[in-house]
Amino acid sequence: MKKKIFNKLGMIVVAIIVLSFVFTGLFTGLVNYGYNDDKFYTIGDYDISLLEVDRYRTRVAQMFKEENKSIEEINSEVEKIIHHRYAVLNEMNNKDVEVSDNEIYKALTENENFLKEGGFSKELYFDFLKFYNISAKKFEESIKEEIILRKYFDSLEYNTKINEEDFSFIDKLDNPTMVEVIKKDESGKVEQFTLEEFYNEYSNINKEEYELNKDYLNSEYNMSYKYYKDENFYNKKKNEYRTILINNYLNKELEKLEKKYPLIKH
């Protein structure tokens, strides 16, 4: 079964972050207590409120917390994400992409935030809506948008033109030697390393020095080892390169949509 492009790209492109917002925290971090809900941006047929912008800002700040981004950088990322999100939604709406009630119901009832004892909990769902002061209709509209976005990104895989010739250089790459290190202690633990990691981790010397002293080092570190080739090396490299090609295609498509559906500030 072919994997969806949503799973392949993950967070390589900042625009794809939008896909995780509805289900992992778009509505967390900010409760609506008399907050200004006037429109802040307009993108095509969508008006985006200051409240929504701040929800994105809260989420993005959390995601980039370890990178120590400035407020200006966070705001720039937020604006880019919002622009991409609603440009895509406009485009998909103009193509009359439909989302069924069953699709929305499935996404809602499988949301891990609302699962209890292996099943969907209405209590958890309504507590969530009450705490964040969001109507069920508004939240389920956001789920519909999420599904539309997923359909867009999934479609990229089929629209990206990739020929087998694009991968010819990969077959010429050297398959790196792997080493399986077997510790001879009571645990019998087995660890796998690349050859480079193996030298750095266990001997802290270069390959030549290790080969000259390997009997001593094996005894010193109480282990045995064996070399082998990584059988999945070429497939992994092809998948990585395929992701890069799709990612490049995505960037070009988003640039077109940015121009087609400009972001207007109010």
C-alpha positions as CSV (number, residue, x, y, z in Angstrom):
1,M,0.0,0.0,0.0
2,K,1.4,3.4,-1.0
3,K,2.1,5.7,1.9
4,K,0.5,9.1,1.8
5,I,2.7,12.1,1.0
6,F,1.5,13.7,4.3
7,N,3.5,11.0,6.2
8,K,6.5,11.2,3.9
9,L,7.1,15.0,4.2
10,G,6.3,15.5,7.8
11,M,7.7,18.9,8.7
12,I,10.2,19.4,6.0
13,V,8.3,22.3,4.6
14,V,6.9,24.8,7.2
15,A,3.6,25.0,5.3
16,I,2.9,21.3,6.2
17,I,2.9,22.3,9.9
18,V,-0.7,23.4,9.3
19,L,-1.7,19.8,9.0
20,S,-0.9,19.1,12.6
21,F,-2.6,22.1,14.1
22,V,-6.2,21.0,14.4
23,F,-5.4,17.7,16.0
24,T,-2.4,18.5,18.1
25,G,-2.9,22.0,19.5
26,L,-4.4,24.7,17.3
27,F,-6.9,25.4,20.1
28,T,-4.5,25.0,23.0
29,G,-2.6,27.7,24.7
30,L,-5.1,30.5,24.4
31,V,-8.7,30.7,25.7
32,N,-11.1,33.1,24.2
33,Y,-12.0,35.5,27.0
34,G,-13.4,38.6,25.3
35,Y,-10.6,38.5,22.7
36,N,-10.7,40.6,19.6
37,D,-12.2,38.4,16.9
38,D,-12.1,41.1,14.1
39,K,-10.5,40.1,10.8
40,F,-6.7,40.5,10.7
41,Y,-5.9,39.0,7.3
42,T,-8.0,38.2,4.2
43,I,-6.9,35.5,1.8
44,G,-9.3,34.9,-1.1
45,D,-12.6,34.0,0.4
46,Y,-11.3,33.7,4.0
47,D,-11.1,36.2,6.7
48,I,-8.7,35.3,9.5
49,S,-9.2,36.9,12.9
50,L,-6.6,38.2,15.3
51,L,-7.7,35.4,17.7
52,E,-6.8,32.8,15.2
53,V,-3.5,34.5,14.4
54,D,-2.6,34.4,18.0
55,R,-3.5,30.8,18.3
56,Y,-1.1,30.0,15.5
57,R,1.5,32.2,17.1
58,T,1.3,30.3,20.4
59,R,1.6,27.0,18.6
60,V,4.5,28.0,16.4
61,A,6.4,29.6,19.4
62,Q,6.1,26.2,21.1
63,M,7.3,24.3,18.1
64,F,10.4,26.5,17.7
65,K,11.1,27.0,21.4
66,E,14.5,25.3,21.2
67,E,15.6,27.3,18.3
68,N,15.3,30.6,20.2
69,K,13.6,32.4,17.3
70,S,12.9,36.1,17.8
71,I,9.3,37.5,17.9
72,E,9.8,38.8,14.3
73,E,10.9,35.4,13.1
74,I,7.9,33.7,14.8
75,N,5.5,36.2,13.3
76,S,7.1,35.7,9.8
77,E,6.6,31.9,10.2
78,V,3.0,32.4,11.3
79,E,2.2,34.6,8.4
80,K,3.7,32.1,6.0
81,I,1.8,29.2,7.5
82,I,-1.5,31.1,7.4
83,H,-0.9,32.2,3.9
84,H,-0.1,28.7,2.7
85,R,-3.0,27.2,4.6
86,Y,-5.7,29.5,3.2
87,A,-4.3,29.7,-0.3
88,V,-4.5,25.9,-0.5
89,L,-8.1,25.9,0.9
90,N,-9.1,28.6,-1.6
91,E,-7.7,26.5,-4.5
92,M,-9.3,23.3,-3.3
93,N,-12.7,25.0,-2.8
94,N,-12.5,26.3,-6.3
95,K,-11.9,22.8,-7.5
96,D,-15.1,21.7,-5.6
97,V,-13.2,19.2,-3.5
98,E,-15.8,17.5,-1.3
99,V,-15.6,16.2,2.3
100,S,-18.3,13.8,3.4
101,D,-19.9,13.8,6.8
102,N,-18.5,10.3,7.3
103,E,-15.0,11.6,6.8
104,I,-15.5,14.3,9.4
105,Y,-17.0,11.8,11.8
106,K,-14.2,9.4,11.3
107,A,-11.5,12.1,11.9
108,L,-13.3,13.3,15.0
109,T,-14.0,10.0,16.6
110,E,-10.4,8.8,16.0
111,N,-8.9,11.9,17.4
112,E,-6.7,10.6,20.3
113,N,-7.5,13.7,22.4
114,F,-11.1,12.4,22.7
115,L,-10.4,8.7,23.2
116,K,-11.2,7.0,26.6
117,E,-11.0,3.3,27.3
118,G,-10.5,2.6,23.6
119,G,-13.4,4.6,22.3
120,F,-14.7,8.1,21.5
121,S,-15.7,10.0,24.6
122,K,-18.4,12.6,24.1
123,E,-17.7,13.9,27.6
124,L,-14.0,14.6,26.7
125,Y,-15.1,16.2,23.4
126,F,-17.6,18.6,25.0
127,D,-15.3,19.4,27.9
128,F,-12.7,20.4,25.3
129,L,-15.2,22.6,23.5
130,K,-16.4,24.2,26.7
131,F,-12.9,24.9,28.1
132,Y,-11.7,26.6,24.8
133,N,-15.0,28.3,24.2
134,I,-15.4,26.8,20.7
135,S,-18.6,25.6,19.2
136,A,-18.9,22.1,17.8
137,K,-19.8,23.5,14.4
138,K,-16.6,25.7,14.4
139,F,-14.4,22.8,15.4
140,E,-15.9,20.4,12.9
141,E,-15.4,23.0,10.2
142,S,-11.7,23.1,11.1
143,I,-11.6,19.3,10.8
144,K,-13.1,19.6,7.3
145,E,-10.4,22.1,6.4
146,E,-7.8,19.6,7.8
147,I,-9.1,16.9,5.6
148,I,-9.1,19.2,2.5
149,L,-5.5,20.1,3.3
150,R,-4.5,16.4,3.6
151,K,-6.1,15.7,0.2
152,Y,-4.1,18.5,-1.3
153,F,-0.8,17.3,0.0
154,D,-1.6,13.6,-0.8
155,S,-2.3,14.6,-4.4
156,L,1.2,16.0,-4.8
157,E,2.7,12.6,-4.9
158,Y,0.7,11.7,-8.0
159,N,1.4,15.1,-9.7
160,T,5.1,15.0,-9.1
161,K,6.9,13.8,-12.3
162,I,9.7,11.4,-11.3
163,N,11.5,9.1,-13.7
164,E,13.5,6.1,-12.8
165,E,16.5,7.9,-14.5
166,D,16.3,10.4,-11.7
167,F,17.5,7.7,-9.3
168,S,20.4,6.3,-11.4
169,F,23.0,8.1,-9.4
170,I,21.9,6.4,-6.2
171,D,22.8,3.0,-7.5
172,K,26.4,4.2,-7.9
173,L,26.7,5.2,-4.3
174,D,28.8,3.1,-1.9
175,N,26.8,1.1,0.5
176,P,28.2,2.0,3.9
177,T,29.4,-0.9,6.0
178,M,27.4,-1.4,9.2
179,V,28.7,-3.1,12.3
180,E,26.8,-5.1,14.9
181,V,28.3,-4.7,18.3
182,I,27.5,-7.5,20.8
183,K,28.2,-6.7,24.4
184,K,29.3,-9.7,26.4
185,D,27.6,-8.7,29.6
186,E,24.8,-10.3,31.5
187,S,22.2,-8.3,29.5
188,G,23.4,-9.7,26.2
189,K,22.4,-6.4,24.6
190,V,23.0,-5.9,20.9
191,E,23.6,-2.5,19.5
192,Q,24.0,-1.4,15.8
193,F,26.3,1.4,14.6
194,T,27.7,2.7,11.4
195,L,31.4,2.0,11.1
196,E,32.1,5.6,11.8
197,E,30.0,5.7,14.9
198,F,31.5,2.4,16.0
199,Y,35.0,3.8,16.0
200,N,34.0,7.0,17.7
201,E,31.9,5.4,20.3
202,Y,34.1,2.5,21.4
203,S,37.7,3.4,20.5
204,N,37.8,7.1,19.9
205,I,40.5,6.5,17.3
206,N,40.6,6.3,13.6
207,K,40.1,3.2,11.4
208,E,43.8,2.4,11.0
209,E,44.6,2.6,14.7
210,Y,41.6,0.4,15.4
211,E,42.6,-2.3,13.0
212,L,46.1,-2.4,14.6
213,N,44.7,-2.7,18.1
214,K,41.3,-4.4,17.6
215,D,42.2,-7.5,19.7
216,Y,43.1,-5.4,22.7
217,L,40.1,-3.1,22.2
218,N,37.6,-5.9,21.8
219,S,38.9,-7.3,25.1
220,E,39.0,-3.9,26.8
221,Y,35.4,-3.2,25.9
222,N,34.2,-6.8,26.4
223,M,32.5,-7.2,23.1
224,S,32.5,-9.0,19.7
225,Y,31.3,-7.6,16.4
226,K,30.6,-8.4,12.8
227,Y,30.3,-6.3,9.6
228,Y,27.4,-6.3,7.2
229,K,25.9,-4.3,4.4
230,D,22.8,-2.3,4.9
231,E,20.3,-4.1,2.7
232,N,17.8,-1.2,2.7
233,F,20.4,1.5,1.9
234,Y,19.4,2.1,-1.7
235,N,15.7,2.0,-1.0
236,K,16.1,4.5,1.8
237,K,18.2,6.8,-0.4
238,K,15.6,6.7,-3.1
239,N,12.9,7.5,-0.7
240,E,14.9,10.4,0.7
241,Y,15.6,11.8,-2.8
242,R,11.9,11.3,-3.8
243,T,10.9,13.3,-0.8
244,I,13.3,16.1,-1.9
245,L,11.8,16.1,-5.4
246,I,8.2,16.2,-4.1
247,N,9.2,18.9,-1.6
248,N,10.6,21.1,-4.4
249,Y,7.4,20.6,-6.4
250,L,5.4,21.6,-3.3
251,N,7.4,24.8,-2.9
252,K,6.8,25.8,-6.5
253,E,3.1,25.1,-6.2
254,L,2.8,27.1,-3.0
255,E,4.6,30.0,-4.6
256,K,2.0,30.0,-7.4
257,L,-0.9,29.9,-4.9
258,E,0.6,32.8,-2.9
259,K,0.5,34.9,-6.0
260,K,-3.0,33.7,-7.0
261,Y,-4.4,34.3,-3.5
262,P,-2.5,37.2,-1.9
263,L,-2.5,37.9,1.8
264,I,-4.2,41.2,2.6
265,K,-3.5,42.8,6.1
266,H,-6.1,44.9,7.8
